[in-house]
Amino acid sequence: MGLANSLDGKTAIVTGSGNGIGRAIAMRFAAEGARVTVADIEEDAGQETVDRITADGGTAIFVRTDTTDSDAIKATVSATIAAHGEIDVLVNNAAAFVFGKVEDVTQDDWAKVFGVNVIGYANCVREVLPSMRKQNGGAIVNIASVSSFIAQPEFIPYNASKGAVAQLTRCLAMDLSVDNIRVNAVCPGSIRTRATDRHIAELGLDPEESYEEFGQDSLMKRMGKPSEIASGALFLASDEASFMTGAQIVIDGGATID
Ligand SMILES: NC(=O)c1ccc[n+]([C@@H]2O[C@H](COP(=O)([O-])OP(=O)(O)OC[C@H]3O[C@@H](n4cnc5c(N)ncnc54)[C@H](O)[C@@H]3O)[C@@H](O)[C@H]2O)c1
């Protein structure tokens, strides 16, 4: 992909960008001219994203980051500013995938899923705020889900956490408008990533049959691709979305319209 320029000169941190949707976002942002920090807990995977970006002629660094650890995020923010300059864009994408029936979910499971998916997102926002305020604005994109607003069988902890991401997005949009910081969400439907593959394996299902079945939920009769979510994140992060805040873009092939 050739370099375009809708994020030219901007600095972006993308959490969880060692895999899946986060990697697609990091690569797309870099292709659009952003200087990207790949923030992931997995070193090899994060470095692989950076290698792909640099091979394509983009600019990126990897900083090992656990989004549940405030000190680690502070270090990531400092490393980003040192390497790329002040922060314009944060994409909160890193997630924990904890599913199950209410009676099977332990206290630790709840702490984990809310710790990463909700508190982790808020932690990252808090740590980028001084940099965004310094330059009078910024854009935050939270990766939520269709699971933010629909019920799914035995998805209780994950969906509760994603519902919270939807509210986090709206309330942040309200509070940060004074700082000229826009906060929006992308809600993906069923996207083929490692997370989906792991879920299929945990349920003991056949992968190909599962892709087919998940795909049938959408009007397009297929699962989505990480790059199709990256397109929504790119729009919300760019100045093309300058009058959007507190909004969510649903990218699910029409799966949740009825
Ligand atoms: N795959 C789907 O069908 C789907 C659907 C809707 C929403 N989403 C959302 O999209 C986002 C990305 O999901 P994915 O499917 O690409 O997942 P994935 O498992 O492929 O990638 C998630 C990445 O997050 C990283 N990560 C996990 N915990 C972390 C932490 N504490 N700190 C830093 N990094 C951490 C992992 O190392 C991994 O690289 C998530 O927010 C997920 O909820 C995915």
The ligand as a Gaussian input file, in Angstrom:
#p B3LYP/6-31G(d) Opt

LIG

0 1
 N      -12.277000     -10.128000      16.785000
 C      -13.536000      -9.748000      16.856000
 O      -14.454000     -10.403000      16.330000
 C      -13.909000      -8.501000      17.622000
 C      -15.239000      -8.091000      17.580000
 C      -15.613000      -6.940000      18.253000
 C      -14.667000      -6.224000      18.959000
 N      -13.376000      -6.643000      18.993000
 C      -12.425000      -5.830000      19.757000
 O      -11.319000      -5.502000      18.942000
 C      -10.164000      -5.335000      19.764000
 C       -9.026000      -6.189000      19.221000
 O       -9.412000      -7.546000      19.233000
 P       -8.687000      -8.654000      18.337000
 O       -9.734000      -9.591000      17.917000
 O       -7.807000      -7.999000      17.335000
 O       -7.790000      -9.378000      19.465000
 P       -6.363000     -10.090000      19.405000
 O       -6.342000     -11.075000      20.508000
 O       -6.050000     -10.549000      18.027000
 O       -5.373000      -8.901000      19.782000
 C       -5.436000      -8.285000      21.036000
 C       -4.056000      -7.727000      21.375000
 O       -4.148000      -7.084000      22.652000
 C       -2.979000      -7.387000      23.403000
 N       -3.244000      -7.219000      24.832000
 C       -4.084000      -7.964000      25.612000
 N       -4.052000      -7.505000      26.869000
 C       -3.200000      -6.445000      26.888000
 C       -2.774000      -5.537000      27.892000
 N       -3.206000      -5.643000      29.152000
 N       -1.907000      -4.563000      27.551000
 C       -1.466000      -4.443000      26.283000
 N       -1.831000      -5.272000      25.289000
 C       -2.687000      -6.257000      25.589000
 C       -2.659000      -8.835000      23.013000
 O       -1.305000      -9.139000      23.306000
 C       -2.975000      -8.807000      21.510000
 O       -1.833000      -8.430000      20.745000
 C      -10.603000      -5.682000      21.177000
 O      -10.934000      -4.494000      21.871000
 C      -11.841000      -6.524000      20.951000
 O      -12.701000      -6.508000      22.065000
 C      -12.964000      -7.769000      18.350000

